[in-house]
Each structure stands twice: as structure tokens, then as C-alpha cells.
Amino acid sequence: MPGKILKLFKALYGLKIASKTWYNLLHSIFLSLGFSQTVIKPCIYFCNNSSVVAIAIIYVDDILFTINNIDLQWEFLQAMKSQFQLKITLKPACFVGL
């Protein structure tokens, strides 16, 4: 709309479509990083290439991530940091939803 000024009345966070938008964004990022989505639990992504196994479990806006290669772990974290502001907990006490 050239020449028009629009005012945003509601942030994306409060909209009904926000959860689907968030899911689509995370899904595309995980696919671009070489992960596959499990059929039975769509909130679980895995990457199994030769000797590297990585698993990411998503619950709303929390991600539990594990990998058996420390170099690729930091590569994953850097990719996520480039997209989001992260709070990293190295040893979570619990993970709700499992």
C-alpha cells in the first residue's frame, strides 16, 4: 500500500495464527540444518548422518537438543543464535511435555 500508514493493533504473539507461524519457522530451520521430523511425534527432529546422531525435541518455545559431536553442537547453536535470542541451559532439570 504505497502512500499509506498502517498501525499494528496486535502483536503476532497474541494472534491465533502465532503458534502455526512459529512452528513453520522452526520446521524450516530444522529441515535446512539437515534434520528430519519423526512421523509419530512431529515435535521430535533427528539427524543421523554416519557417526553423528542429533535429536531435538520441541515443546512450545523450548528446545531440548542433544548430539554426540561437540563441534556440530556449536555449529547448531550458532545457526539458532543467528535466528533467535537464546537462553542456553547446559543441564536442564526437567523438560515438560515428555
Secondary structure, 3 states (H helix, E strand, C coil): CCCCCCCCCCCHHHCCCHHHHHHHHHHHHHHHCCCEECCCCCCEEEEEECCEEEEEEEECCEEEEEECCHHHHHHHHHHHHHHCCCCCCCCCCCCCCC
